[in-house]
């Protein structure tokens, strides 16, 4: 299943076209995409047999998870990224922080830069579909609704300020957590544990990595987080980024007004964001 948020309405996307969920289900499921995660088992069973209507609901694509109750993020989850930052890889318990839910945005639009040290981080994002508390890694995928692409845009000046530095605020400016273009169920992707992630800035590929290189794979992250925090429907987990971020360049390279960031994950799709404000 591929689930879109088209102008605030839940829409299924198939090769035959798009199907408005509320209309096709005769109101059994509402139009709000966020509401579907609270009834994911019933919804996904219906979606598997729903007859495509072939219609084309119009409007902008928004985040397939517009209002996640909890937003977790994992740092230094790829050895290559840890090495480029000069920090130790998170080989013990995952290095976990949060992006506040107000940072969530859609897969296309303007990114308002908060300063002159805003960085990019392509990330695979897992979305919870059923409550998970103290689950094992073997059980974890049963609690995942699907996967989507994410960007963990980061204001490094804010992130690294203070002693010790505090990650969450520098990663939570408005629009710094875009998701999309679709929520894709694991059976729809080529290999749920080995997907290609790329990020381009102005057409130049700056990041290219595979999710199979995570130190803590998706199932392990869900299990580890669930040992402490009960995970609920619609929660999202940013799973970390491979090497190639701006702060890893010599000298560091950050986003500036007029730049275009293109984020792509194999089997999920592409997001495009244009930088406005900030330095020229």
C-alpha positions in Angstrom: 0.0 0.0 0.0 1.1 3.5 -0.8 -0.8 6.2 1.3 -0.7 9.8 0.4 -1.9 13.0 2.1 -3.4 15.1 -0.7 -4.5 18.5 0.5 -5.3 17.0 3.9 -7.2 13.9 2.6 -6.0 10.3 2.8 -5.5 8.9 -0.7 -4.4 5.4 -1.8 -2.0 5.4 -4.8 -2.0 2.5 -7.2 -0.8 2.0 -10.8 -4.4 2.6 -11.8 -4.6 6.0 -10.2 -5.6 7.5 -6.9 -8.4 6.6 -4.6 -9.9 8.9 -2.0 -10.2 6.8 1.2 -13.2 8.4 2.7 -15.2 8.4 -0.5 -14.2 4.8 -1.5 -15.0 3.4 2.0 -18.3 5.2 2.1 -17.2 7.0 5.3 -16.0 3.9 7.1 -12.6 5.6 7.3 -12.4 9.4 7.6 -10.4 11.7 5.3 -7.8 12.6 7.9 -4.6 10.5 7.3 -3.5 10.7 10.9 -6.7 9.0 12.1 -6.0 5.9 10.1 -3.0 4.9 12.2 -5.2 4.4 15.3 -7.2 1.8 13.3 -4.3 0.5 11.2 -5.1 -3.2 11.1 -8.7 -2.7 10.0 -7.7 0.0 7.5 -4.9 -2.0 5.9 -7.1 -5.0 5.5 -9.7 -2.9 3.8 -7.1 -1.2 1.6 -5.8 -4.5 0.4 -9.2 -5.3 -1.2 -10.3 -1.8 -2.1 -11.2 -1.4 -5.7 -9.2 1.6 -7.2 -11.6 4.3 -8.4 -9.0 5.7 -10.8 -9.8 9.2 -9.8 -7.2 11.9 -9.3 -7.8 13.9 -6.1 -5.9 17.1 -6.6 -3.9 19.5 -4.4 -0.5 19.6 -2.8 1.1 16.5 -1.2 1.4 17.0 2.5 3.1 14.8 5.2 1.6 11.3 5.2 1.9 11.5 9.0 0.7 15.1 9.6 0.5 15.1 13.4 2.7 12.4 15.0 2.2 12.2 18.8 5.9 11.4 19.3 8.8 12.1 17.0 12.0 10.1 17.8 15.3 10.6 16.1 18.5 8.6 16.2 22.0 10.1 15.8 25.3 8.5 14.7 23.6 5.3 13.5 25.9 4.9 10.5 29.7 4.4 11.1 30.5 6.6 8.1 28.5 9.5 9.4 30.1 9.2 12.9 33.6 9.2 11.3 32.9 12.3 9.2 31.8 14.2 12.3 34.6 13.0 14.5 32.2 11.6 17.0 31.9 8.1 18.3 29.4 5.8 16.6 26.4 4.9 18.8 27.3 1.2 19.1 25.8 0.8 22.6 22.2 2.0 23.2 21.0 4.2 20.3 21.7 7.9 20.6 18.1 9.2 20.8 16.7 12.7 20.7 13.5 14.3 19.4 12.3 16.5 16.7 9.3 18.3 18.0 6.0 17.6 16.1 5.7 21.2 15.0 8.7 20.6 12.7 6.8 18.1 10.5 6.2 19.3 7.0 5.3 17.9 3.6 7.5 16.5 0.8 7.6 19.6 -1.3 7.9 23.3 -0.7 10.0 26.1 0.7 12.5 25.6 3.6 12.9 28.8 5.5 16.5 28.8 6.7 17.0 29.8 10.3 20.6 30.9 9.9 23.9 30.3 8.0 24.6 26.8 9.3 21.6 24.7 8.2 22.5 21.2 7.2 20.8 18.3 5.4 20.4 14.7 6.6 18.4 12.1 4.5 16.8 9.5 6.7 14.6 6.5 6.5 11.6 7.0 8.8 9.5 4.2 10.4 5.9 4.9 11.3 4.2 2.9 14.1 0.9 1.3 13.3 0.0 -0.5 16.5 1.0 0.0 20.2 4.4 -1.3 21.0 5.7 -1.6 24.6 8.7 -3.8 25.5 8.6 -5.7 22.2 11.5 -7.8 20.9 13.3 -7.1 17.7 11.5 -10.2 16.2 8.2 -8.6 17.0 9.0 -5.1 15.9 8.0 -5.1 12.3 4.5 -6.3 13.3 4.0 -2.9 14.9 5.2 -0.8 12.0 2.6 0.6 9.6 5.2 1.6 7.0 8.2 3.6 5.9 8.6 7.0 4.5 11.4 9.4 3.5 12.5 12.1 5.9 14.9 15.0 6.1 16.4 15.9 9.5 17.3 19.5 8.6 19.5 20.8 11.4 20.7 24.3 12.4 24.2 23.3 13.6 24.8 26.5 15.4 21.8 26.0 17.6 22.4 22.2 17.9 26.0 22.6 19.1 25.4 25.6 21.4 25.9 25.0 25.1 27.9 22.5 27.1 26.9 19.8 26.6 25.2 20.5 23.2 21.4 19.9 23.0 20.2 18.5 19.7 16.4 18.9 19.7 15.8 22.6 19.3 18.3 23.0 16.4 16.4 20.3 14.6 12.9 21.5 15.3 12.5 24.8 13.4 9.3 25.1 11.4 9.6 22.7 8.4 12.7 21.0 9.6 11.1 17.5 9.6 9.6 16.9 6.2 8.1 13.5 5.5 6.9 11.9 2.3 6.0 11.6 -0.5 4.1 8.5 0.7 3.7 6.1 3.5 4.7 2.8 2.0 4.0 -0.6 3.7 7.0 -2.8 4.1 5.8 -5.4 1.5 5.9 -2.7 -1.2 9.6 -1.8 -0.9 12.4 -3.9 -2.6 13.9 -4.9 0.8 12.7 -3.3 4.0 16.2 -3.7 5.6 18.3 -2.6 2.6 17.1 0.6 0.8 19.1 3.2 -1.1 19.1 6.7 0.4 20.3 9.7 -1.6 20.4 13.5 -1.1 21.2 16.0 -3.8 21.9 19.7 -3.4 21.5 21.7 -6.6 21.8 18.5 -8.6 25.0 17.3 -6.9 24.7 14.0 -5.0 26.0 14.8 -1.5 24.7 11.7 0.3 24.4 8.1 -0.9 24.0 5.2 1.5 22.1 2.0 2.2 19.9 1.4 5.2 21.5 -2.1 5.6 24.6 -0.2 7.0 22.7 1.1 10.1 24.4 0.2 13.3 20.9 -0.3 14.9 18.4 -1.5 12.2 14.8 -0.5 12.2 13.5 -3.5 14.2 16.2 -3.0 16.9 15.4 0.7 17.2 11.7 0.0 17.7 12.5 -2.6 20.3 15.0 -0.4 22.1 12.7 2.6 22.2 9.7 0.5 23.3 11.6 -0.7 26.4 11.4 2.8 27.8 8.6 4.7 25.9 5.4 3.0 24.9 5.1 3.6 21.2 1.7 4.4 19.8 0.0 4.6 16.4 1.3 7.4 14.3 4.6 7.8 16.2 7.6 8.3 13.8 11.2 7.3 14.2 13.9 9.1 12.1 16.5 6.3 11.9 19.8 8.2 11.2 21.7 9.5 8.3 24.7 8.2 6.2 27.8 10.3 5.6 27.9 13.3 3.3 26.3 16.0 5.5 27.4 19.6 5.2 29.3 19.7 8.5 31.4 16.8 7.3 32.8 18.7 4.4 36.2 20.5 4.5 35.4 23.4 4.9 31.9 22.8 6.2 29.2 23.5 3.6 25.7 24.6 4.6 22.5 25.5 2.8 21.9 29.0 1.5 19.1 30.9 -0.1 18.2 29.6 -3.6 19.5 26.0 -2.9 17.4 23.0 -3.8 17.5 19.9 -1.8 16.2 16.6 -3.3 15.7 13.6 -1.0 15.1 10.2 -2.5 14.6 6.7 -0.9 14.3 3.6 -3.0 10.8 2.3 -3.3 9.3 5.3 -1.4 9.9 8.3 -3.6 11.4 11.8 -3.8 11.0 15.1 -1.8 12.1 18.5 -3.1 12.6 21.6 -1.0 13.8 25.0 -2.0 15.7 27.2 0.5 14.4 30.7 1.2 15.5 33.3 3.6 18.9 33.0 5.3 22.2 33.9 3.6 22.4 34.4 -0.1 
